[in-house]
Each structure stands twice: as structure tokens, then as C-alpha cells.
């Protein structure tokens, strides 16, 4: 499975904001874009650049490569309702994103690693696909053998007190979370213009 392995804060600086799914950093020490002349780039961005940055913010946050992201955009465009809202719903319903929002991992890449290594269950069955679509009513848990690992125990202690969106329930005693309803757009952890993303792809797909 291909994935980005480079500096994460560099990606955040490229789009001008902290991406909570990619890093645990609270702020950017150097908010300007990376590169020798990054601090000098003060010209007004074009409409194309604005749309591209919104696309990159979303893609980097969820850790999705370009080709897979285009598949999500196509699928969102075929569903009923606004394509932008559909896109956010699909992305927030990914298993790795749900594991992160439950507090079972500090970042989405860390959540993806848990899923790929077979530590996460959905409705009691092991699922090792980060892109697995979680539906309302599904229960997400951690395998019992995994709970004894010291790294996981540290995360679980934080998960017990973490603030979660209203559409997620979590039982610290059983280490089981549940998607009670479809993810809501208002609970996105970063500012995002999803309509600009759809416009970016309007003539490409």
C-alpha cells in the first residue's frame, strides 16, 4: 500500500495550516511555505491555486493518494445531494478516520497502521482495510491481545477522556466505539471548502 513517508509538517506548511489528521502539532513554527523563497511568496493566489490547496488540505489530512481521492470525488458526484457534502461524508466514514476520531490513535497514519496490522475489529470481525466504509450502527473495537501493548495502553488512557463528535459513542471499559449516525459536516476538525474541491475536478473527471 503506497503512502506518504516524508516530513509531515512540510505538508502542513505547504497548505498553510495544521492538519490534525496528519500531525499532533498544535501550531506551525514557520507558517510560510517550505523552500528557499517560501517566505517571499506574497502574491494573491489564483482561483486555481485556491481550489488546489483545498484539495491538498483534504487529501493530506486523510492521507489519501491522488488516484484514490479522484475515485472518492467521482463517487460523491453520483450520490444524491451536494457532491461536496457527500465527499466529506465518505472520507469521514473511512475506518482509519473513525479509529482516529475515537481516540484509538493519535493520527490517521497511526490509525491506518493499527488497521493494516489487524488490530482493529468491526462488529467483532478483524478488518485490515483502512478504506473500509463504516456504516451507522457498526461497532469498532481493539483486539484483546493488542490492548496489552504498552503503546496502545497509553493511547487508550487518553481515549477515555477525549472529546468526540456527537455521532460517535465510546465505552472505555470494553474499548469499543460505535458509529451512531452518519458523520456530520460541522464536526470536521479543520476548515475546508469542499465545494472548491469539486470545482477543481469539475473539468478533470
C-alpha positions in Angstrom: 0.0 0.0 0.0 1.5 3.3 -1.1 1.6 6.1 1.4 3.4 9.3 2.2 6.5 8.8 4.4 8.1 12.2 4.3 8.1 15.2 6.7 4.5 15.8 7.8 5.0 19.4 8.9 6.3 20.2 5.5 2.9 19.2 4.1 1.2 21.4 6.6 3.3 24.4 5.7 2.6 23.8 2.0 -1.1 24.3 2.6 -0.7 26.9 5.3 -2.4 25.2 8.2 -2.0 22.4 10.7 -3.7 19.2 9.6 -4.8 17.4 12.7 -5.1 14.1 11.0 -1.5 14.2 9.9 0.3 15.6 12.9 -0.2 16.2 16.6 1.5 19.6 16.4 -0.8 22.4 17.6 0.8 25.2 15.6 3.2 25.8 12.8 6.5 27.3 14.0 7.1 28.5 10.4 3.8 29.2 8.7 5.3 30.1 5.4 5.5 27.5 2.6 8.7 25.3 2.5 11.6 26.2 0.2 14.2 28.9 0.0 11.8 31.6 -1.3 8.7 30.4 0.7 8.5 33.5 2.9 8.6 35.8 -0.2 5.5 34.4 -1.9 3.0 37.0 -1.1 1.2 37.4 -4.4 -2.6 36.9 -4.4 -3.3 33.2 -5.3 -5.3 32.4 -8.4 -8.6 30.7 -8.3 -6.9 27.5 -9.5 -4.4 27.6 -6.7 -7.1 28.2 -4.0 -9.0 25.2 -5.3 -5.9 23.1 -5.5 -4.9 24.0 -1.9 -8.3 23.0 -0.6 -7.9 19.7 -2.4 -4.4 19.1 -1.0 -5.6 20.0 2.5 -8.3 17.4 2.4 -6.1 14.8 0.7 -3.1 15.3 3.1 -5.4 15.3 6.2 -7.0 11.9 5.4 -3.7 10.5 3.9 -5.1 9.6 0.5 -3.2 9.4 -2.7 -4.4 11.4 -5.8 -5.8 8.5 -7.7 -7.9 7.2 -4.8 -9.0 10.7 -4.0 -10.4 11.1 -7.5 -12.4 7.9 -7.0 -14.0 9.4 -3.9 -14.8 12.5 -5.9 -16.4 10.5 -8.7 -18.5 8.5 -6.2 -19.6 11.6 -4.3 -20.8 13.2 -7.6 -23.1 10.2 -8.2 -24.8 10.2 -4.8 -27.9 12.3 -4.0 -27.3 15.7 -2.5 -24.4 18.2 -2.8 -21.3 16.5 -4.1 -19.0 18.3 -1.6 -21.0 17.2 1.4 -21.1 13.6 0.1 -17.3 13.7 -0.3 -16.8 14.7 3.3 -19.2 12.1 4.5 -17.4 9.3 2.5 -14.0 10.4 3.8 -15.1 10.7 7.5 -16.7 7.2 7.2 -13.3 5.5 6.4 -12.2 3.1 9.1 -8.9 4.7 9.7 -10.6 8.1 10.2 -13.1 6.6 12.6 -10.4 4.9 14.6 -8.6 8.3 14.9 -11.7 10.2 15.9 -12.5 7.6 18.6 -9.1 8.4 20.1 -7.6 5.0 19.5 -4.7 6.5 17.6 -3.0 10.0 17.7 -3.0 10.5 14.0 -4.7 9.0 10.9 -1.4 7.4 9.8 -1.1 5.7 13.2 -4.7 4.6 12.9 -4.0 3.2 9.5 -1.1 1.2 10.9 -3.3 -0.3 13.5 -5.9 -1.3 10.9 -3.4 -2.8 8.4 -1.7 -4.9 11.1 -5.0 -6.4 12.0 -5.5 -4.8 15.5 -9.0 -3.3 14.7 -12.3 -5.1 14.6 -15.6 -4.1 13.1 -18.7 -5.8 14.7 -16.3 -8.4 16.2 -14.5 -9.3 13.0 -11.0 -8.3 12.0 -10.8 -5.7 9.3 -7.4 -4.8 7.8 -8.5 -2.2 5.1 -8.2 1.4 6.1 -10.6 2.4 3.4 -13.3 0.2 4.8 -16.6 2.1 4.9 -18.1 2.2 8.4 -21.9 2.4 8.5 -24.1 3.7 11.3 -24.6 1.0 13.9 -21.2 -0.6 13.3 -19.0 -1.2 16.4 -15.3 -0.6 16.2 -13.0 -2.3 18.8 -9.4 -3.2 19.5 -8.4 -6.9 19.7 -7.8 -8.1 23.2 -4.2 -9.1 22.6 -3.5 -5.6 21.2 -4.8 -3.9 24.4 -1.9 -5.3 26.4 0.7 -3.5 24.4 2.3 -0.5 26.2 2.0 1.9 23.3 -1.7 1.1 22.9 -2.4 1.4 26.6 -1.0 4.9 26.6 -3.4 5.8 23.8 -6.3 4.1 25.4 -5.8 6.2 28.6 -6.1 9.4 26.5 -9.1 7.9 24.6 -11.1 7.6 27.8 -11.2 11.4 28.3 -11.0 12.6 24.7 -13.8 14.7 23.3 -15.6 13.0 20.4 -18.1 14.2 17.8 -21.8 13.6 18.7 -22.1 10.7 16.2 -19.6 8.5 18.0 -20.0 6.6 21.2 -17.1 5.0 23.1 -17.1 2.6 26.0 -13.6 2.8 27.7 -14.3 -0.4 29.8 -14.9 -2.5 26.7 -12.7 -0.4 24.4 -15.5 -0.4 21.8 -16.7 2.6 19.9 -19.9 2.9 17.8 -20.9 5.0 14.9 -24.4 6.1 16.0 -25.3 8.1 12.9 -23.7 9.4 9.7 -20.8 11.8 10.3 -21.7 15.5 10.3 -20.0 18.1 8.2 -19.9 20.5 11.1 -17.6 18.2 13.0 -14.7 18.4 10.5 -11.6 19.1 12.6 -10.2 21.6 10.1 -11.6 24.4 7.9 -12.3 23.1 4.4 -14.1 24.4 1.4 -15.4 21.2 -0.1 -17.1 23.0 -3.0 -13.8 24.3 -4.2 -12.6 20.7 -4.3 -15.5 19.6 -6.5 -14.8 22.7 -8.8 -11.2 21.7 -9.1 -12.2 18.3 -10.5 -15.2 19.5 -12.5 -13.3 19.6 -15.8 -10.9 16.7 -14.9 -13.2 13.8 -14.3 
